[in-house]
Amino acid sequence: MAEPRYSYGTGKRKTAIARVRLLAGSGSVVVNGRSFQEFFPSLALQNVALEPLKVTGTLSRLDATVKVQGGGVMGQAGALRLGIARALVASDEGLRAVLRQHGLLTRDARIKERKKYGLKRARKAPQYTKR
């Protein structure tokens, strides 16, 4: 069976999930059928999402097709960042050390804590009155 022409990576952050396909190309990124700049208008979000490509120096050599769902824009950018990093490692194992050094392969496990019964929120209890 022939090896696929693309590499695949999945990234998660909070409730956002990004599925990333990397192909050899000119550096274009398409997110949910829209251009990258249109989907992430903020420069800060663009820098967060493309950090793995910048760190490895592959920004102008690879095209990315991404499907993102759930979460907010910051969570989606973080999920995209992890997905791109994992796809880069899938395509070239030699990039793992550089990505690990910059902390780009670590999943941020912080998610919203569930509400507990008897409490108003996850940890906030009703006000206690002694008398």
Backbone atoms as SQL, in Angstrom:
CREATE TABLE atoms (id INTEGER PRIMARY KEY, chain TEXT, resi INTEGER, resn TEXT, atom TEXT, x REAL, y REAL, z REAL);
INSERT INTO atoms VALUES
  (1, 'A', 1, 'MET', 'N', 0.836, -1.185, 0.000),
  (2, 'A', 1, 'MET', 'CA', 0.000, 0.000, 0.000),
  (3, 'A', 1, 'MET', 'C', 0.879, 1.246, 0.000),
  (4, 'A', 2, 'ALA', 'N', 0.515, 2.235, -0.818),
  (5, 'A', 2, 'ALA', 'CA', 1.309, 3.457, -0.940),
  (6, 'A', 2, 'ALA', 'C', 1.157, 4.331, 0.305),
  (7, 'A', 3, 'GLU', 'N', 2.241, 5.018, 0.651),
  (8, 'A', 3, 'GLU', 'CA', 2.216, 5.907, 1.815),
  (9, 'A', 3, 'GLU', 'C', 1.411, 7.154, 1.468),
  (10, 'A', 4, 'PRO', 'N', 0.591, 7.671, 2.402),
  (11, 'A', 4, 'PRO', 'CA', -0.214, 8.854, 2.079),
  (12, 'A', 4, 'PRO', 'C', 0.669, 10.079, 1.833),
  (13, 'A', 5, 'ARG', 'N', 0.170, 10.988, 1.000),
  (14, 'A', 5, 'ARG', 'CA', 0.926, 12.187, 0.653),
  (15, 'A', 5, 'ARG', 'C', 0.820, 13.255, 1.722),
  (16, 'A', 6, 'TYR', 'N', -0.027, 13.046, 2.693),
  (17, 'A', 6, 'TYR', 'CA', -0.209, 14.043, 3.748),
  (18, 'A', 6, 'TYR', 'C', 0.032, 13.406, 5.108),
  (19, 'A', 7, 'SER', 'N', 0.267, 14.266, 6.097),
  (20, 'A', 7, 'SER', 'CA', 0.373, 13.782, 7.469),
  (21, 'A', 7, 'SER', 'C', -0.775, 14.389, 8.266),
  (22, 'A', 8, 'TYR', 'N', -1.228, 13.644, 9.262),
  (23, 'A', 8, 'TYR', 'CA', -2.437, 13.994, 9.995),
  (24, 'A', 8, 'TYR', 'C', -2.134, 14.155, 11.478),
  (25, 'A', 9, 'GLY', 'N', -2.787, 15.144, 12.109),
  (26, 'A', 9, 'GLY', 'CA', -2.634, 15.341, 13.543),
  (27, 'A', 9, 'GLY', 'C', -3.909, 15.900, 14.146),
  (28, 'A', 10, 'THR', 'N', -4.233, 15.480, 15.347),
  (29, 'A', 10, 'THR', 'CA', -5.406, 15.975, 16.055),
  (30, 'A', 10, 'THR', 'C', -4.960, 16.736, 17.290),
  (31, 'A', 11, 'GLY', 'N', -5.526, 17.928, 17.462),
  (32, 'A', 11, 'GLY', 'CA', -5.203, 18.728, 18.632),
  (33, 'A', 11, 'GLY', 'C', -6.462, 19.072, 19.400),
  (34, 'A', 12, 'LYS', 'N', -6.362, 19.107, 20.731),
  (35, 'A', 12, 'LYS', 'CA', -7.496, 19.480, 21.572),
  (36, 'A', 12, 'LYS', 'C', -7.058, 20.532, 22.572),
  (37, 'A', 13, 'ARG', 'N', -7.981, 21.443, 22.888),
  (38, 'A', 13, 'ARG', 'CA', -7.747, 22.458, 23.900),
  (39, 'A', 13, 'ARG', 'C', -9.101, 22.863, 24.456),
  (40, 'A', 14, 'LYS', 'N', -9.309, 22.714, 25.767),
  (41, 'A', 14, 'LYS', 'CA', -10.608, 22.934, 26.393),
  (42, 'A', 14, 'LYS', 'C', -11.645, 22.085, 25.676),
  (43, 'A', 15, 'THR', 'N', -12.637, 22.690, 25.013),
  (44, 'A', 15, 'THR', 'CA', -13.635, 21.887, 24.297),
  (45, 'A', 15, 'THR', 'C', -13.453, 21.969, 22.781),
  (46, 'A', 16, 'ALA', 'N', -12.360, 22.569, 22.317),
  (47, 'A', 16, 'ALA', 'CA', -12.103, 22.703, 20.884),
  (48, 'A', 16, 'ALA', 'C', -11.299, 21.508, 20.376),
  (49, 'A', 17, 'ILE', 'N', -11.632, 21.061, 19.173),
  (50, 'A', 17, 'ILE', 'CA', -10.936, 19.953, 18.535),
  (51, 'A', 17, 'ILE', 'C', -10.534, 20.391, 17.129),
  (52, 'A', 18, 'ALA', 'N', -9.252, 20.213, 16.789),
  (53, 'A', 18, 'ALA', 'CA', -8.755, 20.563, 15.460),
  (54, 'A', 18, 'ALA', 'C', -8.180, 19.326, 14.794),
  (55, 'A', 19, 'ARG', 'N', -8.646, 19.057, 13.575),
  (56, 'A', 19, 'ARG', 'CA', -8.112, 17.956, 12.772),
  (57, 'A', 19, 'ARG', 'C', -7.296, 18.563, 11.638),
  (58, 'A', 20, 'VAL', 'N', -6.005, 18.254, 11.590),
  (59, 'A', 20, 'VAL', 'CA', -5.063, 18.930, 10.697),
  (60, 'A', 20, 'VAL', 'C', -4.480, 17.948, 9.695),
  (61, 'A', 21, 'ARG', 'N', -4.454, 18.365, 8.423),
  (62, 'A', 21, 'ARG', 'CA', -3.771, 17.613, 7.364),
  (63, 'A', 21, 'ARG', 'C', -2.701, 18.515, 6.781),
  (64, 'A', 22, 'LEU', 'N', -1.451, 18.051, 6.790),
  (65, 'A', 22, 'LEU', 'CA', -0.337, 18.803, 6.226),
  (66, 'A', 22, 'LEU', 'C', 0.100, 18.169, 4.917),
  (67, 'A', 23, 'LEU', 'N', 0.253, 19.014, 3.890),
  (68, 'A', 23, 'LEU', 'CA', 0.711, 18.568, 2.582),
  (69, 'A', 23, 'LEU', 'C', 1.872, 19.448, 2.146),
  (70, 'A', 24, 'ALA', 'N', 2.722, 18.943, 1.265),
  (71, 'A', 24, 'ALA', 'CA', 3.775, 19.769, 0.688),
  (72, 'A', 24, 'ALA', 'C', 3.121, 20.832, -0.178),
  (73, 'A', 25, 'GLY', 'N', 3.582, 22.070, -0.051),
  (74, 'A', 25, 'GLY', 'CA', 2.968, 23.155, -0.822),
  (75, 'A', 25, 'GLY', 'C', 3.659, 24.470, -0.610),
  (76, 'A', 26, 'SER', 'N', 2.869, 25.549, -0.653),
  (77, 'A', 26, 'SER', 'CA', 3.437, 26.901, -0.639),
  (78, 'A', 26, 'SER', 'C', 3.189, 27.656, 0.655),
  (79, 'A', 27, 'GLY', 'N', 2.550, 27.047, 1.644),
  (80, 'A', 27, 'GLY', 'CA', 2.348, 27.717, 2.918),
  (81, 'A', 27, 'GLY', 'C', 0.950, 28.248, 3.161),
  (82, 'A', 28, 'SER', 'N', -0.030, 27.803, 2.391),
  (83, 'A', 28, 'SER', 'CA', -1.395, 28.277, 2.614),
  (84, 'A', 28, 'SER', 'C', -2.075, 27.427, 3.695),
  (85, 'A', 29, 'VAL', 'N', -2.896, 28.089, 4.517),
  (86, 'A', 29, 'VAL', 'CA', -3.625, 27.405, 5.577),
  (87, 'A', 29, 'VAL', 'C', -5.112, 27.691, 5.386),
  (88, 'A', 30, 'VAL', 'N', -5.916, 26.633, 5.290),
  (89, 'A', 30, 'VAL', 'CA', -7.359, 26.766, 5.119),
  (90, 'A', 30, 'VAL', 'C', -8.030, 26.159, 6.345),
  (91, 'A', 31, 'VAL', 'N', -8.865, 26.961, 7.027),
  (92, 'A', 31, 'VAL', 'CA', -9.548, 26.514, 8.244),
  (93, 'A', 31, 'VAL', 'C', -11.044, 26.523, 7.989),
  (94, 'A', 32, 'ASN', 'N', -11.683, 25.377, 8.073),
  (95, 'A', 32, 'ASN', 'CA', -13.128, 25.226, 7.846),
  (96, 'A', 32, 'ASN', 'C', -13.569, 25.849, 6.516),
  (97, 'A', 33, 'GLY', 'N', -12.757, 25.677, 5.493),
  (98, 'A', 33, 'GLY', 'CA', -13.098, 26.180, 4.169),
  (99, 'A', 33, 'GLY', 'C', -12.851, 27.667, 3.978),
  (100, 'A', 34, 'ARG', 'N', -12.341, 28.355, 4.986),
  (101, 'A', 34, 'ARG', 'CA', -12.039, 29.791, 4.896),
  (102, 'A', 34, 'ARG', 'C', -10.539, 30.005, 5.014),
  (103, 'A', 35, 'SER', 'N', -10.071, 31.158, 4.556),
  (104, 'A', 35, 'SER', 'CA', -8.643, 31.445, 4.671),
  (105, 'A', 35, 'SER', 'C', -8.271, 31.620, 6.138),
  (106, 'A', 36, 'PHE', 'N', -7.004, 31.396, 6.441),
  (107, 'A', 36, 'PHE', 'CA', -6.514, 31.447, 7.825),
  (108, 'A', 36, 'PHE', 'C', -6.706, 32.843, 8.425),
  (109, 'A', 37, 'GLN', 'N', -6.385, 33.891, 7.643),
  (110, 'A', 37, 'GLN', 'CA', -6.517, 35.271, 8.134),
  (111, 'A', 37, 'GLN', 'C', -7.974, 35.653, 8.368),
  (112, 'A', 38, 'GLU', 'N', -8.861, 35.084, 7.598),
  (113, 'A', 38, 'GLU', 'CA', -10.291, 35.362, 7.770),
  (114, 'A', 38, 'GLU', 'C', -10.828, 34.658, 9.022),
  (115, 'A', 39, 'PHE', 'N', -10.351, 33.443, 9.268),
  (116, 'A', 39, 'PHE', 'CA', -10.846, 32.673, 10.412),
  (117, 'A', 39, 'PHE', 'C', -10.284, 33.199, 11.727),
  (118, 'A', 40, 'PHE', 'N', -8.981, 33.549, 11.728),
  (119, 'A', 40, 'PHE', 'CA', -8.325, 34.134, 12.910),
  (120, 'A', 40, 'PHE', 'C', -7.873, 35.545, 12.565),
  (121, 'A', 41, 'PRO', 'N', -8.759, 36.556, 12.703),
  (122, 'A', 41, 'PRO', 'CA', -8.381, 37.915, 12.310),
  (123, 'A', 41, 'PRO', 'C', -7.315, 38.540, 13.217),
  (124, 'A', 42, 'SER', 'N', -7.232, 38.111, 14.455),
  (125, 'A', 42, 'SER', 'CA', -6.274, 38.672, 15.406),
  (126, 'A', 42, 'SER', 'C', -4.870, 38.125, 15.129),
  (127, 'A', 43, 'LEU', 'N', -3.883, 39.025, 15.144),
  (128, 'A', 43, 'LEU', 'CA', -2.503, 38.626, 14.901),
  (129, 'A', 43, 'LEU', 'C', -1.983, 37.719, 16.019),
  (130, 'A', 44, 'ALA', 'N', -2.441, 37.953, 17.250),
  (131, 'A', 44, 'ALA', 'CA', -2.017, 37.123, 18.382),
  (132, 'A', 44, 'ALA', 'C', -2.478, 35.682, 18.191),
  (133, 'A', 45, 'LEU', 'N', -3.721, 35.490, 17.746),
  (134, 'A', 45, 'LEU', 'CA', -4.232, 34.134, 17.501),
  (135, 'A', 45, 'LEU', 'C', -3.487, 33.462, 16.353),
  (136, 'A', 46, 'GLN', 'N', -3.150, 34.231, 15.325),
  (137, 'A', 46, 'GLN', 'CA', -2.403, 33.685, 14.193),
  (138, 'A', 46, 'GLN', 'C', -1.026, 33.213, 14.640),
  (139, 'A', 47, 'ASN', 'N', -0.374, 33.999, 15.500),
  (140, 'A', 47, 'ASN', 'CA', 0.957, 33.615, 15.992),
  (141, 'A', 47, 'ASN', 'C', 0.889, 32.355, 16.839),
  (142, 'A', 48, 'VAL', 'N', -0.150, 32.232, 17.680),
  (143, 'A', 48, 'VAL', 'CA', -0.312, 31.037, 18.518),
  (144, 'A', 48, 'VAL', 'C', -0.497, 29.808, 17.637),
  (145, 'A', 49, 'ALA', 'N', -1.365, 29.911, 16.639),
  (146, 'A', 49, 'ALA', 'CA', -1.710, 28.753, 15.816),
  (147, 'A', 49, 'ALA', 'C', -0.545, 28.287, 14.938),
  (148, 'A', 50, 'LEU', 'N', 0.238, 29.228, 14.418),
  (149, 'A', 50, 'LEU', 'CA', 1.305, 28.858, 13.474),
  (150, 'A', 50, 'LEU', 'C', 2.672, 28.678, 14.128),
  (151, 'A', 51, 'GLU', 'N', 2.730, 28.733, 15.443),
  (152, 'A', 51, 'GLU', 'CA', 4.015, 28.625, 16.144),
  (153, 'A', 51, 'GLU', 'C', 4.816, 27.369, 15.786),
  (154, 'A', 52, 'PRO', 'N', 4.196, 26.174, 15.695),
  (155, 'A', 52, 'PRO', 'CA', 4.995, 24.988, 15.338),
  (156, 'A', 52, 'PRO', 'C', 5.663, 25.093, 13.959),
  (157, 'A', 53, 'LEU', 'N', 4.957, 25.699, 13.003),
  (158, 'A', 53, 'LEU', 'CA', 5.525, 25.841, 11.661),
  (159, 'A', 53, 'LEU', 'C', 6.673, 26.852, 11.665),
  (160, 'A', 54, 'LYS', 'N', 6.547, 27.914, 12.462),
  (161, 'A', 54, 'LYS', 'CA', 7.606, 28.926, 12.540),
  (162, 'A', 54, 'LYS', 'C', 8.843, 28.374, 13.231),
  (163, 'A', 55, 'VAL', 'N', 8.637, 27.632, 14.319),
  (164, 'A', 55, 'VAL', 'CA', 9.755, 27.087, 15.095),
  (165, 'A', 55, 'VAL', 'C', 10.560, 26.092, 14.266),
  (166, 'A', 56, 'THR', 'N', 9.887, 25.282, 13.463),
  (167, 'A', 56, 'THR', 'CA', 10.573, 24.264, 12.662),
  (168, 'A', 56, 'THR', 'C', 11.032, 24.791, 11.308),
  (169, 'A', 57, 'GLY', 'N', 10.619, 26.005, 10.946),
  (170, 'A', 57, 'GLY', 'CA', 11.028, 26.594, 9.670),
  (171, 'A', 57, 'GLY', 'C', 10.338, 25.990, 8.464),
  (172, 'A', 58, 'THR', 'N', 9.148, 25.445, 8.649),
  (173, 'A', 58, 'THR', 'CA', 8.431, 24.801, 7.543),
  (174, 'A', 58, 'THR', 'C', 7.198, 25.604, 7.112),
  (175, 'A', 59, 'LEU', 'N', 7.119, 26.871, 7.523),
  (176, 'A', 59, 'LEU', 'CA', 5.930, 27.685, 7.255),
  (177, 'A', 59, 'LEU', 'C', 5.663, 27.858, 5.763),
  (178, 'A', 60, 'SER', 'N', 6.705, 28.068, 4.964),
  (179, 'A', 60, 'SER', 'CA', 6.507, 28.320, 3.534),
  (180, 'A', 60, 'SER', 'C', 6.580, 27.046, 2.686),
  (181, 'A', 61, 'ARG', 'N', 6.803, 25.874, 3.330),
  (182, 'A', 61, 'ARG', 'CA', 6.940, 24.631, 2.567),
  (183, 'A', 61, 'ARG', 'C', 5.738, 23.712, 2.670),
  (184, 'A', 62, 'LEU', 'N', 4.814, 23.989, 3.611),
  (185, 'A', 62, 'LEU', 'CA', 3.689, 23.084, 3.838),
  (186, 'A', 62, 'LEU', 'C', 2.356, 23.814, 3.745),
  (187, 'A', 63, 'ASP', 'N', 1.367, 23.137, 3.201),
  (188, 'A', 63, 'ASP', 'CA', -0.016, 23.610, 3.201),
  (189, 'A', 63, 'ASP', 'C', -0.774, 22.846, 4.272),
  (190, 'A', 64, 'ALA', 'N', -1.707, 23.522, 4.934),
  (191, 'A', 64, 'ALA', 'CA', -2.498, 22.874, 5.975),
  (192, 'A', 64, 'ALA', 'C', -3.976, 23.026, 5.662),
  (193, 'A', 65, 'THR', 'N', -4.701, 21.919, 5.781),
  (194, 'A', 65, 'THR', 'CA', -6.151, 21.936, 5.690),
  (195, 'A', 65, 'THR', 'C', -6.665, 21.519, 7.057),
  (196, 'A', 66, 'VAL', 'N', -7.486, 22.386, 7.666),
  (197, 'A', 66, 'VAL', 'CA', -7.872, 22.183, 9.062),
  (198, 'A', 66, 'VAL', 'C', -9.386, 22.199, 9.191),
  (199, 'A', 67, 'LYS', 'N', -9.911, 21.321, 10.048),
  (200, 'A', 67, 'LYS', 'CA', -11.313, 21.376, 10.453),
  (201, 'A', 67, 'LYS', 'C', -11.326, 21.561, 11.962),
  (202, 'A', 68, 'VAL', 'N', -11.939, 22.651, 12.413),
  (203, 'A', 68, 'VAL', 'CA', -11.981, 22.979, 13.840),
  (204, 'A', 68, 'VAL', 'C', -13.435, 23.043, 14.269),
  (205, 'A', 69, 'GLN', 'N', -13.728, 22.488, 15.459),
  (206, 'A', 69, 'GLN', 'CA', -15.081, 22.587, 15.995),
  (207, 'A', 69, 'GLN', 'C', -15.023, 22.727, 17.498),
  (208, 'A', 70, 'GLY', 'N', -16.020, 23.393, 18.061),
  (209, 'A', 70, 'GLY', 'CA', -16.158, 23.551, 19.499),
  (210, 'A', 70, 'GLY', 'C', -15.258, 24.628, 20.064),
  (211, 'A', 71, 'GLY', 'N', -15.594, 25.074, 21.272),
  (212, 'A', 71, 'GLY', 'CA', -14.756, 26.023, 21.989),
  (213, 'A', 71, 'GLY', 'C', -14.822, 27.427, 21.449),
  (214, 'A', 72, 'GLY', 'N', -13.987, 28.290, 22.009),
  (215, 'A', 72, 'GLY', 'CA', -13.873, 29.681, 21.576),
  (216, 'A', 72, 'GLY', 'C', -12.668, 29.852, 20.682),
  (217, 'A', 73, 'VAL', 'N', -12.404, 31.090, 20.275),
  (218, 'A', 73, 'VAL', 'CA', -11.324, 31.328, 19.313),
  (219, 'A', 73, 'VAL', 'C', -9.953, 30.993, 19.903),
  (220, 'A', 74, 'MET', 'N', -9.726, 31.309, 21.177),
  (221, 'A', 74, 'MET', 'CA', -8.423, 31.008, 21.787),
  (222, 'A', 74, 'MET', 'C', -8.229, 29.492, 21.937),
  (223, 'A', 75, 'GLY', 'N', -9.283, 28.795, 22.344),
  (224, 'A', 75, 'GLY', 'CA', -9.206, 27.341, 22.444),
  (225, 'A', 75, 'GLY', 'C', -8.980, 26.700, 21.083),
  (226, 'A', 76, 'GLN', 'N', -9.625, 27.239, 20.046),
  (227, 'A', 76, 'GLN', 'CA', -9.448, 26.707, 18.701),
  (228, 'A', 76, 'GLN', 'C', -8.032, 26.942, 18.202),
  (229, 'A', 77, 'ALA', 'N', -7.470, 28.114, 18.504),
  (230, 'A', 77, 'ALA', 'CA', -6.091, 28.395, 18.102),
  (231, 'A', 77, 'ALA', 'C', -5.124, 27.445, 18.812),
  (232, 'A', 78, 'GLY', 'N', -5.362, 27.189, 20.099),
  (233, 'A', 78, 'GLY', 'CA', -4.516, 26.256, 20.847),
  (234, 'A', 78, 'GLY', 'C', -4.634, 24.840, 20.334),
  (235, 'A', 79, 'ALA', 'N', -5.844, 24.431, 19.976),
  (236, 'A', 79, 'ALA', 'CA', -6.056, 23.095, 19.420),
  (237, 'A', 79, 'ALA', 'C', -5.357, 22.964, 18.067),
  (238, 'A', 80, 'LEU', 'N', -5.430, 24.006, 17.264),
  (239, 'A', 80, 'LEU', 'CA', -4.771, 24.010, 15.958),
  (240, 'A', 80, 'LEU', 'C', -3.260, 23.900, 16.122),
  (241, 'A', 81, 'ARG', 'N', -2.729, 24.601, 17.109),
  (242, 'A', 81, 'ARG', 'CA', -1.285, 24.569, 17.388),
  (243, 'A', 81, 'ARG', 'C', -0.817, 23.151, 17.717),
  (244, 'A', 82, 'LEU', 'N', -1.548, 22.458, 18.592),
  (245, 'A', 82, 'LEU', 'CA', -1.183, 21.094, 18.966),
  (246, 'A', 82, 'LEU', 'C', -1.358, 20.142, 17.785),
  (247, 'A', 83, 'GLY', 'N', -2.426, 20.333, 17.007),
  (248, 'A', 83, 'GLY', 'CA', -2.668, 19.482, 15.840),
  (249, 'A', 83, 'GLY', 'C', -1.572, 19.612, 14.795),
  (250, 'A', 84, 'ILE', 'N', -1.123, 20.849, 14.545),
  (251, 'A', 84, 'ILE', 'CA', -0.042, 21.068, 13.584),
  (252, 'A', 84, 'ILE', 'C', 1.247, 20.427, 14.087),
  (253, 'A', 85, 'ALA', 'N', 1.535, 20.596, 15.377),
  (254, 'A', 85, 'ALA', 'CA', 2.756, 20.017, 15.949),
  (255, 'A', 85, 'ALA', 'C', 2.749, 18.494, 15.816),
  (256, 'A', 86, 'ARG', 'N', 1.606, 17.871, 16.107),
  (257, 'A', 86, 'ARG', 'CA', 1.522, 16.407, 16.005),
  (258, 'A', 86, 'ARG', 'C', 1.632, 15.946, 14.561),
  (259, 'A', 87, 'ALA', 'N', 1.059, 16.697, 13.627),
  (260, 'A', 87, 'ALA', 'CA', 1.159, 16.336, 12.212),
  (261, 'A', 87, 'ALA', 'C', 2.597, 16.470, 11.721),
  (262, 'A', 88, 'LEU', 'N', 3.319, 17.488, 12.209),
  (263, 'A', 88, 'LEU', 'CA', 4.731, 17.647, 11.835),
  (264, 'A', 88, 'LEU', 'C', 5.557, 16.465, 12.314),
  (265, 'A', 89, 'VAL', 'N', 5.301, 15.999, 13.534),
  (266, 'A', 89, 'VAL', 'CA', 6.027, 14.846, 14.065),
  (267, 'A', 89, 'VAL', 'C', 5.682, 13.591, 13.265),
  (268, 'A', 90, 'ALA', 'N', 4.424, 13.474, 12.839),
  (269, 'A', 90, 'ALA', 'CA', 4.025, 12.316, 12.036),
  (270, 'A', 90, 'ALA', 'C', 4.736, 12.311, 10.682),
  (271, 'A', 91, 'SER', 'N', 5.003, 13.493, 10.132),
  (272, 'A', 91, 'SER', 'CA', 5.667, 13.567, 8.833),
  (273, 'A', 91, 'SER', 'C', 7.178, 13.426, 8.954),
  (274, 'A', 92, 'ASP', 'N', 7.762, 13.988, 10.041),
  (275, 'A', 92, 'ASP', 'CA', 9.209, 13.941, 10.225),
  (276, 'A', 92, 'ASP', 'C', 9.525, 13.789, 11.712),
  (277, 'A', 93, 'GLU', 'N', 9.953, 12.612, 12.111),
  (278, 'A', 93, 'GLU', 'CA', 10.232, 12.320, 13.524),
  (279, 'A', 93, 'GLU', 'C', 11.381, 13.166, 14.069),
  (280, 'A', 94, 'GLY', 'N', 12.230, 13.685, 13.194),
  (281, 'A', 94, 'GLY', 'CA', 13.363, 14.506, 13.611),
  (282, 'A', 94, 'GLY', 'C', 12.951, 15.846, 14.207),
  (283, 'A', 95, 'LEU', 'N', 11.740, 16.286, 13.932),
  (284, 'A', 95, 'LEU', 'CA', 11.261, 17.572, 14.458),
  (285, 'A', 95, 'LEU', 'C', 10.756, 17.463, 15.886),
  (286, 'A', 96, 'ARG', 'N', 10.625, 16.242, 16.409),
  (287, 'A', 96, 'ARG', 'CA', 10.070, 16.040, 17.748),
  (288, 'A', 96, 'ARG', 'C', 10.874, 16.784, 18.814),
  (289, 'A', 97, 'ALA', 'N', 12.197, 16.730, 18.744),
  (290, 'A', 97, 'ALA', 'CA', 13.047, 17.357, 19.767),
  (291, 'A', 97, 'ALA', 'C', 12.842, 18.867, 19.804),
  (292, 'A', 98, 'VAL', 'N', 12.774, 19.504, 18.645),
  (293, 'A', 98, 'VAL', 'CA', 12.592, 20.961, 18.575),
  (294, 'A', 98, 'VAL', 'C', 11.220, 21.346, 19.119),
  (295, 'A', 99, 'LEU', 'N', 10.185, 20.629, 18.715),
  (296, 'A', 99, 'LEU', 'CA', 8.832, 20.929, 19.168),
  (297, 'A', 99, 'LEU', 'C', 8.680, 20.688, 20.662),
  (298, 'A', 100, 'ARG', 'N', 9.291, 19.618, 21.172),
  (299, 'A', 100, 'ARG', 'CA', 9.232, 19.314, 22.599),
  (300, 'A', 100, 'ARG', 'C', 9.947, 20.396, 23.401),
  (301, 'A', 101, 'GLN', 'N', 11.070, 20.891, 22.876),
  (302, 'A', 101, 'GLN', 'CA', 11.858, 21.927, 23.547),
  (303, 'A', 101, 'GLN', 'C', 11.051, 23.219, 23.721),
  (304, 'A', 102, 'HIS', 'N', 10.214, 23.528, 22.750),
  (305, 'A', 102, 'HIS', 'CA', 9.373, 24.730, 22.810),
  (306, 'A', 102, 'HIS', 'C', 8.031, 24.462, 23.488),
  (307, 'A', 103, 'GLY', 'N', 7.806, 23.238, 23.969),
  (308, 'A', 103, 'GLY', 'CA', 6.577, 22.900, 24.684),
  (309, 'A', 103, 'GLY', 'C', 5.346, 22.804, 23.807),
  (310, 'A', 104, 'LEU', 'N', 5.538, 22.469, 22.536),
  (311, 'A', 104, 'LEU', 'CA', 4.420, 22.454, 21.591),
  (312, 'A', 104, 'LEU', 'C', 3.753, 21.093, 21.454),
  (313, 'A', 105, 'LEU', 'N', 4.310, 20.056, 22.067),
  (314, 'A', 105, 'LEU', 'CA', 3.700, 18.726, 21.987),
  (315, 'A', 105, 'LEU', 'C', 2.943, 18.363, 23.264),
  (316, 'A', 106, 'THR', 'N', 2.899, 19.299, 24.219),
  (317, 'A', 106, 'THR', 'CA', 2.237, 19.037, 25.490),
  (318, 'A', 106, 'THR', 'C', 0.788, 19.499, 25.418),
  (319, 'A', 107, 'ARG', 'N', -0.126, 18.602, 25.735),
  (320, 'A', 107, 'ARG', 'CA', -1.551, 18.919, 25.734),
  (321, 'A', 107, 'ARG', 'C', -1.883, 19.690, 27.000),
  (322, 'A', 108, 'ASP', 'N', -2.530, 20.844, 26.859),
  (323, 'A', 108, 'ASP', 'CA', -2.956, 21.630, 28.015),
  (324, 'A', 108, 'ASP', 'C', -4.241, 20.996, 28.550),
  (325, 'A', 109, 'ALA', 'N', -4.151, 20.335, 29.694),
  (326, 'A', 109, 'ALA', 'CA', -5.253, 19.520, 30.208),
  (327, 'A', 109, 'ALA', 'C', -6.276, 20.312, 31.006),
  (328, 'A', 110, 'ARG', 'N', -6.109, 21.639, 31.103),
  (329, 'A', 110, 'ARG', 'CA', -7.048, 22.423, 31.913),
  (330, 'A', 110, 'ARG', 'C', -8.401, 22.533, 31.204),
  (331, 'A', 111, 'ILE', 'N', -9.419, 21.982, 31.823),
  (332, 'A', 111, 'ILE', 'CA', -10.777, 22.098, 31.297),
  (333, 'A', 111, 'ILE', 'C', -11.688, 22.543, 32.430),
  (334, 'A', 112, 'LYS', 'N', -12.894, 22.946, 32.095),
  (335, 'A', 112, 'LYS', 'CA', -13.840, 23.410, 33.090),
  (336, 'A', 112, 'LYS', 'C', -14.231, 22.264, 34.018),
  (337, 'A', 113, 'GLU', 'N', -14.180, 22.535, 35.321),
  (338, 'A', 113, 'GLU', 'CA', -14.533, 21.531, 36.318),
  (339, 'A', 113, 'GLU', 'C', -16.051, 21.420, 36.417),
  (340, 'A', 114, 'ARG', 'N', -16.565, 20.221, 36.599),
  (341, 'A', 114, 'ARG', 'CA', -18.011, 20.021, 36.643),
  (342, 'A', 114, 'ARG', 'C', -18.607, 20.548, 37.939),
  (343, 'A', 115, 'LYS', 'N', -19.877, 20.912, 37.873),
  (344, 'A', 115, 'LYS', 'CA', -20.612, 21.379, 39.043),
  (345, 'A', 115, 'LYS', 'C', -20.966, 20.182, 39.919),
  (346, 'A', 116, 'LYS', 'N', -20.804, 20.353, 41.242),
  (347, 'A', 116, 'LYS', 'CA', -21.150, 19.298, 42.179),
  (348, 'A', 116, 'LYS', 'C', -22.505, 19.591, 42.820),
  (349, 'A', 117, 'TYR', 'N', -23.243, 18.542, 43.168),
  (350, 'A', 117, 'TYR', 'CA', -24.554, 18.719, 43.795),
  (351, 'A', 117, 'TYR', 'C', -24.357, 19.319, 45.190),
  (352, 'A', 118, 'GLY', 'N', -25.294, 20.113, 45.617),
  (353, 'A', 118, 'GLY', 'CA', -25.200, 20.785, 46.908),
  (354, 'A', 118, 'GLY', 'C', -24.397, 22.071, 46.861),
  (355, 'A', 119, 'LEU', 'N', -23.724, 22.321, 45.733),
  (356, 'A', 119, 'LEU', 'CA', -22.941, 23.546, 45.569),
  (357, 'A', 119, 'LEU', 'C', -23.545, 24.403, 44.472),
  (358, 'A', 120, 'LYS', 'N', -23.182, 25.691, 44.473),
  (359, 'A', 120, 'LYS', 'CA', -23.715, 26.591, 43.451),
  (360, 'A', 120, 'LYS', 'C', -22.946, 26.463, 42.142),
  (361, 'A', 121, 'ARG', 'N', -21.628, 26.257, 42.266),
  (362, 'A', 121, 'ARG', 'CA', -20.773, 26.028, 41.089),
  (363, 'A', 121, 'ARG', 'C', -19.870, 24.848, 41.416),
  (364, 'A', 122, 'ALA', 'N', -18.762, 24.723, 40.722),
  (365, 'A', 122, 'ALA', 'CA', -17.875, 23.583, 40.950),
  (366, 'A', 122, 'ALA', 'C', -17.369, 23.523, 42.390),
  (367, 'A', 123, 'ARG', 'N', -17.033, 24.685, 42.964),
  (368, 'A', 123, 'ARG', 'CA', -16.500, 24.701, 44.325),
  (369, 'A', 123, 'ARG', 'C', -17.197, 25.687, 45.249),
  (370, 'A', 124, 'LYS', 'N', -18.003, 26.596, 44.704),
  (371, 'A', 124, 'LYS', 'CA', -18.657, 27.605, 45.533),
  (372, 'A', 124, 'LYS', 'C', -19.837, 26.999, 46.288),
  (373, 'A', 125, 'ALA', 'N', -19.786, 27.109, 47.610),
  (374, 'A', 125, 'ALA', 'CA', -20.859, 26.559, 48.467),
  (375, 'A', 125, 'ALA', 'C', -21.833, 27.671, 48.838),
  (376, 'A', 126, 'PRO', 'N', -23.078, 27.316, 49.172),
  (377, 'A', 126, 'PRO', 'CA', -24.014, 28.338, 49.665),
  (378, 'A', 126, 'PRO', 'C', -23.468, 28.960, 50.946),
  (379, 'A', 127, 'GLN', 'N', -23.844, 30.212, 51.195),
  (380, 'A', 127, 'GLN', 'CA', -23.329, 30.915, 52.353),
  (381, 'A', 127, 'GLN', 'C', -23.749, 30.204, 53.646),
  (382, 'A', 128, 'TYR', 'N', -22.810, 30.051, 54.561),
  (383, 'A', 128, 'TYR', 'CA', -23.054, 29.359, 55.828),
  (384, 'A', 128, 'TYR', 'C', -23.497, 30.383, 56.874),
  (385, 'A', 129, 'THR', 'N', -24.592, 30.100, 57.543),
  (386, 'A', 129, 'THR', 'CA', -25.032, 30.958, 58.634),
  (387, 'A', 129, 'THR', 'C', -25.078, 30.129, 59.914),
  (388, 'A', 130, 'LYS', 'N', -24.437, 30.643, 60.965),
  (389, 'A', 130, 'LYS', 'CA', -24.376, 29.902, 62.213),
  (390, 'A', 130, 'LYS', 'C', -25.695, 30.009, 62.989),
  (391, 'A', 131, 'ARG', 'N', -26.320, 31.180, 62.986),
  (392, 'A', 131, 'ARG', 'CA', -27.595, 31.384, 63.708),
  (393, 'A', 131, 'ARG', 'C', -28.657, 31.927, 62.793);
